[in-house]
Amino acid sequence: MSLFLDVFSMLSYPRRLQLAQLPTPLTLLTRFKVPGVDTEIWVKRDEITGTEVSGNKIRKLEFNLADALEQGCNTVITCGGIQSNHCRATAVMGARLGLKVHLLLRGEKPAAPTGNLLIDYLCGAEVTFIPESDWSVHAERAARLQDSYAATGDRALFIPVGASDEVGLWGYIAACEELKEDFAREGLSPDYLVTATGSGGTQAGLIVGSQIFDLPSEVRAFNVSDDARYFDRKIREDVLLWKKRYNIEIDETALDIQTVEGYLGEAYGIASRDIFDLIAELGKTEGLLLDPVYTGKAFHGMMSELAKGDNGRLPSAKQVVFIHTGGLFGIFPQQNGFDFNEKHASSP
Ligand SMILES: *Cc1c(COP(=O)(O)O)cnc(C)c1O
């Protein structure tokens, strides 16, 4: 059944730093219900991989930052949106490991830093804002920056958006090993692993890892940017690079890549009222906080599919695992999307 099982007995992880609080818990939602649906929803709590470094990116950075140290780098350059959780986790970890961090952020410098950007500054990251119109050449900008660091005797590693490359891929391969133990302990056999997908590395790692560790679950990713075609190509490219770099014999054309479209909404980072209401609902019923950029949209997509008679793109789902990829700090810059002020206004 597995494409990889034979080879995996000969395969081992590359160098890895222990940066995330692992294993994260796997918990069952008990009070939140999708009306008329009895599918069990379990949540892999990767929003508590750390406080300042919370979320999915730190799992990937365990490998990317090990690579930086192994290459003798004293500086890391990475990039993303202004509220990038990945850039924030890199800024925090850089300060902890004594690495300089230089962030290339997409957009104009905001009047006041909030959310993830505030943490970037607090951890001493150097920040360069790149206008949206120049973003297509951000990798060239990063390469020039690497050169200018080299000219002053520094050595800088460039980590691409979201640490979604052949190195970061290991993060969610390793998470699948953890899930295998979770499933054995809890006696679970989930039909699906559900995740938000943005730069593709979490989705890719789950697809490869679930094959390697022979998990019973299929991966369904809800895109919060781009489209299914983009993720299809991106994942095959990254897996091909991974296969070459680590000398792994797999057929990347046979990967089961299932990206569920239709829940992106207006654009990346922009959420409708439904999403804000769902975030508040899960907070109230379960004490679980989703974010408006990633997990809120993916969870909303999962619920909407589960509510379909045949369970839509999650056919016959009895048990699902939602990977809570984090994003907590992303709710603060969007606090005006919630309608508390109306609901919770109390008269003196
Ligand atoms: C980055 C991110 C994702 C998407 O993960 P990718 O590996 O980039 O696809 C999902 N949720 C949160 C909170 C993130 O920060």
The ligand as an SDF file (V2000), in Angstrom:
LIG
                    3D

 15 15  0  0  0  0  0  0  0  0999 V2000
    1.8430   29.0580    7.3010 C   0  0  0  0  0  0  0  0  0  0  0  0
    0.5770   28.6550    7.9410 C   0  0  0  0  0  0  0  0  0  0  0  0
   -0.2540   27.6860    7.3710 C   0  0  0  0  0  0  0  0  0  0  0  0
    0.0210   27.0560    6.0360 C   0  0  0  0  0  0  0  0  0  0  0  0
    1.1030   26.1880    6.0770 O   0  0  0  0  0  0  0  0  0  0  0  0
    1.9970   26.0140    4.7630 P   0  0  0  0  0  0  0  0  0  0  0  0
    2.9570   24.9810    5.1280 O   0  0  0  0  0  0  0  0  0  0  0  0
    2.6170   27.3630    4.5230 O   0  0  0  0  0  0  0  0  0  0  0  0
    1.1010   25.6570    3.6510 O   0  0  0  0  0  0  0  0  0  0  0  0
   -1.3900   27.3120    8.0400 C   0  0  0  0  0  0  0  0  0  0  0  0
   -1.7100   27.8830    9.2170 N   0  0  0  0  0  0  0  0  0  0  0  0
   -0.9590   28.8300    9.7830 C   0  0  0  0  0  0  0  0  0  0  0  0
   -1.4200   29.4260   11.0490 C   0  0  0  0  0  0  0  0  0  0  0  0
    0.2220   29.2480    9.1690 C   0  0  0  0  0  0  0  0  0  0  0  0
    0.9660   30.1910    9.7460 O   0  0  0  0  0  0  0  0  0  0  0  0
  1  2  1  0
  2  3  1  0
  2 14  2  0
  3  4  1  0
  3 10  2  0
  4  5  1  0
  5  6  1  0
  6  7  2  0
  6  8  1  0
  6  9  1  0
 10 11  1  0
 11 12  2  0
 12 13  1  0
 12 14  1  0
 14 15  1  0
M  END
$$$$
